[in-house]
Amino acid sequence: MDTLNGVDTLGGIGRTGGIGRTGGIGRTGGIGRTGGIGRTAEDIPLTAGADPELSACLVAAQGALTLNLPADGQATRTKVGATPWATMGEAHRAAVLLGESLSGLRVTPDAKTETSTVSLWAAGQGGSGWHDLASFRRPPAAYFAAQVARVDELLPLRETRLLEVHAQSGSALAFLLSAAQLPVQRMPRTLEFLDAALALLMALQMRVKQQLGCARPHEVAPHLLPMIDVPAHHSLPSGHAGESALVTVLLSHLMAKGPASRRTMLHRMALRIAENRVVAGVHFPVDSIAGRLLGEAVADYLLAGVGERARVRVRRFGAQPWGPAAQGLPLLEGDAHLSPECSLGGDGPAPDLPDHRTLWKQVRQEWA
């Protein structure tokens, strides 16, 4: 994913320093902690057991606290498979959510057609089987070479967008949330759902990138010297474009009854974030189309999984014959499948994501 800048990628699921958040969900100061004069919130432990000195004090007070207390008896035992999901911490729920969302998905390559396909396992009238969710056909080398001119056209923007490009390399999600003008401090479950969605997208897009193995612009034309560190993975689909599209679709769905102007600003910010990756020299414009298509497919998959949609639509990149490279530019309006290179096919089955549905109910409560 384009959000992997540098070597350290072990910041947790979705916390890789790109469009996700490096500080964790709601970790902006902690519960009831202001830091005080000369202290940051991170310096103040939330419980005594989190600090060695306070833990020693807790040990000293143990006798007074527990004197003559009866045993509470056996802890509550729930039915296997029915353990309350909310009893787990956010970081551990993130792993549970990712495991659930990936459990019925696979990404497979086809060397003959130069295609990578994301498929969903589901039961149908004719029995269980794999159903396509999205597919990506690798453009020919000549197509990428012709797109060098499209990258060249955006290079003059580097001077005016320098700070913006670097900031979005570290935290593009902040730009999207700002454009949407949401009270995110009061929406921890919404942020948690976005993190889970981004983690799923990261896993899928990395497989597609690996299987298609598309070169970065400077590998085709060295004069397109990147202005930022180049992520240590392949180019198509664009991670920032996909992540921005994913967040935009999910938030736009939740914002459907709000002012249309905020959804428009959110959409424009997503396009700008993707374009800035081309300005930086780390992507071709056509990478953004593929990224947006995958992001929209994942959003469709998740919305169907939580019951907001009955079926998922099958999206394909490279479904049509490759036209002039000048056409391989992201559309300013409309979804990615409207691009000449893409298509939107028939319906596919909805996934079964019970833990995501549990979280989504809490998301809906935040928007009520």
C-alpha positions in Angstrom: 0.0 0.0 0.0 1.2 3.5 -0.7 1.0 4.3 2.9 4.2 2.3 3.7 6.8 5.0 4.1 10.1 3.9 5.6 11.0 0.6 7.2 8.8 0.5 10.3 5.5 -1.0 9.3 4.7 -2.7 12.6 2.4 0.0 14.0 -0.6 -2.3 14.1 -3.4 -3.0 11.7 -4.2 0.0 9.7 -1.6 2.0 11.5 1.1 2.1 8.8 1.6 5.8 8.6 -0.4 6.4 5.4 -4.1 7.1 5.1 -4.7 5.3 8.4 -4.0 6.7 11.8 -0.7 6.2 13.6 -2.0 7.2 17.0 -4.8 4.7 17.4 -8.6 5.3 17.6 -9.5 8.1 19.9 -6.0 8.3 21.4 -5.8 12.1 21.4 -5.3 12.5 25.1 -7.0 9.7 26.8 -10.1 9.6 29.0 -10.3 12.5 31.3 -6.6 13.3 30.9 -5.4 16.8 30.1 -1.7 16.3 30.7 -1.3 19.2 33.1 1.5 21.8 32.9 4.6 20.4 31.3 3.1 17.0 30.8 1.7 15.2 27.8 -1.2 12.8 28.0 1.1 10.0 27.1 3.1 10.6 30.3 0.1 9.9 32.5 -0.9 6.3 33.0 -4.6 5.5 32.8 -4.3 2.9 35.7 -1.9 2.3 38.5 -0.9 -1.1 37.0 0.4 0.6 33.9 3.3 2.4 35.7 6.0 0.6 37.7 6.0 3.0 40.6 2.2 3.2 40.9 2.1 -0.6 40.6 4.4 -0.9 43.6 2.0 1.3 45.5 -0.9 -0.9 44.4 0.9 -4.0 45.7 1.5 -2.2 49.1 -2.3 -1.4 49.3 -3.4 -4.9 48.3 -3.8 -6.2 51.8 -6.0 -3.4 52.9 -8.1 -3.6 49.8 -8.7 -7.3 49.8 -8.9 -8.1 53.5 -11.6 -10.7 54.3 -13.2 -10.4 50.9 -15.1 -13.5 49.8 -14.4 -15.2 46.5 -16.8 -14.1 43.7 -17.2 -17.7 42.5 -16.6 -19.0 38.9 -16.4 -16.5 36.2 -19.2 -16.4 33.7 -18.8 -18.9 30.9 -20.5 -18.0 27.6 -21.3 -20.4 24.8 -18.5 -21.0 22.4 -19.0 -18.6 19.5 -21.2 -16.3 21.5 -18.6 -14.4 23.6 -19.6 -10.7 23.8 -17.6 -9.0 21.1 -17.4 -5.7 23.0 -15.5 -7.3 25.8 -12.3 -7.1 23.8 -10.1 -4.1 23.4 -10.1 -2.1 20.2 -6.6 -3.3 19.1 -7.7 -6.9 19.5 -11.0 -6.4 17.9 -9.2 -5.1 14.9 -7.5 -8.5 14.4 -10.9 -10.2 14.8 -12.6 -7.9 12.3 -9.8 -8.4 9.8 -9.9 -12.2 10.2 -13.7 -12.2 9.6 -13.6 -9.9 6.5 -10.8 -12.0 4.9 -12.2 -15.4 5.8 -14.3 -15.7 2.7 -12.0 -13.8 0.2 -9.1 -14.8 -2.0 -6.9 -13.1 -4.6 -5.8 -15.2 -7.5 -3.5 -14.5 -10.5 -4.0 -15.6 -14.1 -0.7 -15.3 -16.0 -2.4 -16.0 -19.4 -4.8 -13.0 -19.1 -2.4 -11.0 -16.9 -5.3 -10.6 -14.4 -5.6 -10.6 -10.6 -9.1 -11.4 -9.3 -10.6 -10.9 -5.9 -13.3 -13.5 -5.2 -15.8 -14.2 -2.5 -16.8 -17.7 -1.3 -20.5 -18.0 -0.8 -23.4 -20.5 -1.0 -25.8 -20.1 -3.9 -28.7 -22.0 -5.5 -26.3 -24.2 -7.4 -24.1 -24.9 -4.4 -21.2 -23.2 -2.7 -18.4 -21.6 -4.8 -16.2 -18.7 -5.6 -17.8 -15.5 -7.0 -15.9 -12.6 -8.5 -15.9 -9.4 -6.6 -13.3 -7.4 -8.6 -10.7 -8.2 -11.3 -7.7 -6.2 -12.5 -6.0 -6.7 -15.9 -2.5 -5.4 -16.2 -2.1 -2.7 -18.8 0.5 -3.3 -21.5 4.0 -1.8 -21.1 3.4 0.6 -24.0 0.4 2.0 -22.1 2.4 2.9 -19.1 5.1 4.4 -21.3 2.6 6.6 -23.0 1.3 7.8 -19.6 4.7 9.3 -18.8 3.5 12.4 -20.6 0.5 12.5 -18.2 2.8 12.5 -15.2 5.0 15.1 -16.8 2.0 17.5 -17.0 1.5 17.4 -13.3 5.2 17.9 -12.2 4.9 21.7 -12.1 2.4 21.3 -9.2 5.2 20.0 -7.0 6.3 23.4 -5.7 2.8 24.4 -4.6 1.8 21.0 -3.2 5.1 20.0 -1.5 3.8 20.2 2.1 0.5 18.7 1.1 2.1 15.7 -0.5 4.3 15.0 2.5 1.4 15.4 5.0 -0.8 13.1 3.1 1.9 10.5 2.9 1.7 10.4 6.7 -2.0 10.8 7.4 -4.3 11.3 4.5 -7.3 10.2 6.6 -7.1 13.5 8.5 -7.6 15.3 5.2 -10.7 13.3 4.4 -12.2 13.7 7.9 -11.6 17.4 7.7 -13.2 17.7 4.3 -16.3 15.9 5.6 -16.4 18.2 8.7 -17.4 15.4 11.1 -17.2 15.6 14.9 -14.9 12.6 14.9 -14.1 13.1 18.6 -17.6 11.9 19.3 -17.5 9.0 16.7 -15.0 6.4 18.0 -17.0 3.5 16.6 -17.1 5.1 13.1 -13.4 5.6 13.2 -13.0 1.9 14.3 -15.1 0.8 11.4 -13.0 2.9 9.0 -9.8 1.4 10.4 -11.2 -2.1 9.9 -12.2 -1.3 6.4 -8.7 0.1 5.6 -7.0 -2.9 7.0 -9.0 -5.2 4.7 -8.2 -3.0 1.7 -4.5 -3.0 2.6 -4.4 -6.8 2.6 -6.3 -7.1 -0.7 -4.4 -4.4 -2.6 -1.1 -5.8 -1.6 -2.0 -9.1 -3.1 -3.1 -7.5 -6.3 0.0 -5.3 -6.4 2.2 -8.4 -5.9 0.5 -10.4 -8.6 0.4 -7.7 -11.2 3.9 -6.4 -10.5 3.5 -3.0 -12.3 6.5 -0.7 -12.3 6.6 2.8 -10.7 6.8 5.8 -13.1 10.5 6.5 -12.4 11.3 2.9 -13.4 9.9 3.7 -16.8 11.2 7.2 -17.1 14.0 8.1 -14.6 13.5 11.9 -15.2 10.3 11.5 -13.2 12.4 11.6 -10.1 10.0 11.0 -7.1 9.8 13.8 -4.6 9.1 11.4 -1.7 10.3 8.0 -0.6 9.0 5.3 -2.9 7.0 2.6 -1.1 8.7 -0.8 -1.3 6.0 -2.5 -3.4 4.5 -2.3 -6.8 2.4 0.5 -8.3 -1.0 -0.6 -9.6 -3.5 -0.2 -7.9 -2.8 3.0 -6.1 -3.2 2.5 -2.4 -3.9 6.1 -1.5 -6.5 6.3 -4.3 -8.2 3.1 -3.1 -8.2 4.1 0.5 -9.6 7.5 -0.2 -12.3 6.0 -2.3 -13.2 3.5 0.4 -13.5 6.1 3.1 -15.4 8.4 0.8 -18.0 5.7 -0.1 -18.5 4.6 3.5 -18.8 8.2 4.9 -21.0 9.3 2.0 -23.3 6.5 2.8 -23.6 7.6 6.4 -23.8 11.3 5.3 -26.6 10.6 2.8 -29.1 12.8 4.7 -26.7 15.6 5.4 -25.6 18.6 3.2 -24.6 17.5 -0.3 -21.8 20.1 -0.2 -19.9 18.1 2.4 -20.1 14.9 0.3 -18.8 16.9 -2.6 -15.9 18.2 -0.7 -15.1 14.7 0.6 -15.1 13.4 -3.0 -12.9 16.2 -4.2 -10.4 15.6 -1.4 -10.2 11.9 -2.3 -9.4 12.8 -5.9 -6.8 15.3 -4.8 -5.1 12.9 -2.5 -4.9 10.4 -5.4 -3.6 13.1 -7.8 -1.0 14.1 -5.3 0.6 10.7 -5.6 1.0 11.3 -9.3 2.4 14.7 -8.6 4.9 13.1 -6.3 6.0 10.8 -9.1 5.1 7.5 -7.4 2.1 6.6 -9.5 0.7 6.8 -13.0 -2.8 8.3 -13.4 -4.2 4.9 -14.4 -3.1 3.5 -11.1 -5.6 5.8 -9.4 -8.4 4.4 -11.5 -7.6 0.9 -10.5 -7.2 1.9 -6.9 -10.5 3.7 -6.8 -12.2 0.7 -8.3 -10.8 -1.6 -5.6 -11.8 0.8 -2.9 -15.3 1.0 -4.1 -15.5 -2.8 -4.4 -14.4 -3.2 -0.8 -16.9 -0.6 0.4 -19.6 -2.4 -1.5 -18.5 -5.7 0.1 -18.6 -4.3 3.6 -21.9 -2.5 3.2 -23.5 -5.7 1.9 -21.9 -7.6 4.8 -23.6 -5.3 7.4 -27.0 -5.5 5.7 -27.0 -2.1 4.0 -27.1 -3.7 0.5 -28.6 -7.0 -0.6 -25.9 -7.9 -3.1 -22.5 -6.8 -4.3 -21.7 -5.5 -7.8 -18.9 -7.1 -9.8 -16.3 -4.5 -10.9 -13.6 -5.1 -13.5 -10.5 -3.0 -14.4 -9.2 -3.6 -17.9 -12.5 -5.2 -19.0 -12.5 -3.1 -22.2 -9.8 -2.9 -24.9 -7.0 -0.5 -23.9 -7.6 2.8 -25.6 -5.2 5.8 -25.9 -3.2 6.4 -22.7 -4.7 9.9 -22.6 -8.0 8.3 -21.6 -6.5 6.7 -18.6 -7.2 9.6 -16.4 -9.4 9.5 -13.3 -12.9 11.0 -13.8 -13.7 14.1 -11.8 -17.3 13.0 -11.4 -18.8 9.6 -10.9 -17.5 6.2 -9.7 -14.4 4.6 -11.1 -16.3 1.9 -13.1 -17.5 4.7 -15.4 -13.9 5.1 -16.8 -13.5 3.6 -20.3 -11.1 0.9 -18.9 -13.6 -0.4 -16.3 -17.0 -2.0 -16.1 -19.7 -2.8 -13.6 -21.2 -6.3 -14.0 -23.9 -8.4 -12.5 -24.7 -8.9 -8.8 -22.8 -11.2 -6.5 -23.7 -12.7 -3.1 -23.5 -10.7 0.1 -20.9 -11.8 2.7 -21.8 -12.9 6.2 -20.0 -10.5 8.6 -21.6 -10.7 12.0 -18.9 -8.9 14.0 -18.9 -6.1 11.4 -22.7 -5.9 11.8 -22.3 -5.6 15.6 -19.9 -2.7 15.1 -22.0 -1.1 12.4 -25.0 -0.9 14.8 -22.9 1.2 17.1 -21.8 3.3 14.2 -25.4 3.9 13.3 -26.1 5.0 16.9 -23.3 7.6 16.6 -25.0 9.0 13.5 -28.5 9.0 15.0 
